[in-house]
Amino acid sequence: MKKVPVTVITGFLGAGKTSLIRHLIQNADGRRLALVINEFGDIGVDGEILKSCGTEACTEDDIVELANGCICCTVADEFIPTLTKLLDRPEPPDHIIIETSGLALPKPLVKAFQWPEVRSRATVDGVVTVVDGPAVAAGLFAVDPDAIAAARALDPNVDHDAPLEELFSDQLACADMIVVSKSDLMQPSEIDGVLETARNGARDRVKTLVASFGRIPAAILLGLDSSAEEDIDERWSHHDSEPDHDHDDFESFIVTLPAAISPEHLAARVQRALGADGVLRIKGIAAVADRTARLVVQGVGERLETYYDRPWLESEDRTTRLVVIGLNGLDRARITELIAD
């Protein structure tokens, strides 16, 4: 029996995974796709955005959200049963795409494909790591954890823990293909520097691509035929010697608001909150007064994107719900005040 290929798309918060997947399902080249979306936070914003695509290649019934924990920590309880249900369909999908949360380690997820329940029925076609080009160009991440640890050891005022950098390098090291996103926001010299960083952190012969708005053809991303589960033990990770891992360095909460006066007014408030200590990302769906369409909000660092994705349904509550994701210890009251004021 032919195995169903599965593509794992990983990357840090706000790197551009959802844009990449949105383009994929709108340009599937005849494939019937299924998506497994692992949202970090209490509401599935990425799933809602992708469901609005409305293509025959991937209908709303083909999108499954796992919102109750990091996918690499809930392999047995959630991921394996979800994957099995997709494979048990009378007509299984031609290809399954998994979007991990920005906190997920790719290696434990790929190892799950060695489990008896799925190893004869599905295979990891490839691990695609999406890199936030402008963030790396700005020096926010480095692929050499030893150099980071050495630099921090020289400064007693700097925290020695580097979870974000470890996640970044783990995602590069596990990749079969690396996509540097948001090239439209970088100069050519910056793109070259980010590509060099990605290649230094990747295994030999891993291809690196540059993308804007996630526009990579399906023929390039799908069909890598890497069978990653077969050599996953050879893919280096910071966590190889650890039996388990946790995400106590991160937390998220929801800010619920009435309809905004205008997109500009809401954007200004969200931009202000993005600058608060410890905030990594703010995303969600917003209602705007006198507008019949939903406003998608995606903010990370100094960058904020808003756009209307589809009309509100009569059954939907037209309120604004934003997920704030950040380092543990966020001042929730202050951040909520910044957004709601």
Secondary structure, DSSP 8 states (H G I E B T S, - for coil): ---EEEEEEEESTTSSHHHHHHHHHHS-TT--EEEEE--SSSS-HHHHHHHTT-BTTB-GGGEEE--SS-TTT-IIIIIHHHHHHHHTSSS--SEEEEE--TT--HHHHHHGGGSTTTTTTEEEEEEEEEEEHHHHHTT---S-HHHHHHHHHT-TTS-S--HHHHHHHHHHHH-SEEEEE-GGGS-HHHHHHHHHHHHHHS-TT-EEEE-STT---HHHHS-----GGGSGGGS--TTTT-S----TTEEEEEEEE--BS-HHHHHHHHHHHHTSTTEEEEEEEE-BTT--EEEEEEEETTEEEEEEEEE--TTS---EEEEEEEETT--HHHHHHHHH-
